[in-house]
Amino acid sequence: MEIRYTRDAYQVLIRLINYIEEKNTEGAGLRWLGRYEAWLLEKLTATPNIKICNNATLKRIGLKCLYYNNWVIAFSVHDEYVLIEALLHVSRIAD
């Protein structure tokens, strides 16, 4: 299954990797990315079983959500790919 990102979600991912890299040892951001991608691929194999987001706004637009550490990954499922539409830190979600 192909994973695609919206421009905004991809920019958040890049900023997160750069932040991890800046605050830790060299290569920490890329190691985090590797773990994240492996986890994401494993979880997305079960997309029919993943529920719609609990957050009212994300639910209203029909996005499904996964939680990776303190991050919410909101996505939509299409015929040949999954589109990551938002990466949000849990502290940024109101409900």
Stockholm file with secondary structure:
# STOCKHOLM 1.0

chainA/1-95         MEIRYTRDAYQVLIRLINYIEEKNTEGAGLRWLGRYEAWLLEKLTATPNIKICNNATLKRIGLKCLYYNNWVIAFSVHDEYVLIEALLHVSRIAD
#=GR chainA/1-95 SS CEEEECHHHHHHHHHHHHHHHHHSSTTHHHHHHHHHHHHHHHHHTTGGGSCBCSSHHHHHTTCEEEEETTEEEEEEECSSEEEEEEEEEGGGCCC
#=GC SS_cons        CEEEECHHHHHHHHHHHHHHHHHSSTTHHHHHHHHHHHHHHHHHTTGGGSCBCSSHHHHHTTCEEEEETTEEEEEEECSSEEEEEEEEEGGGCCC
//
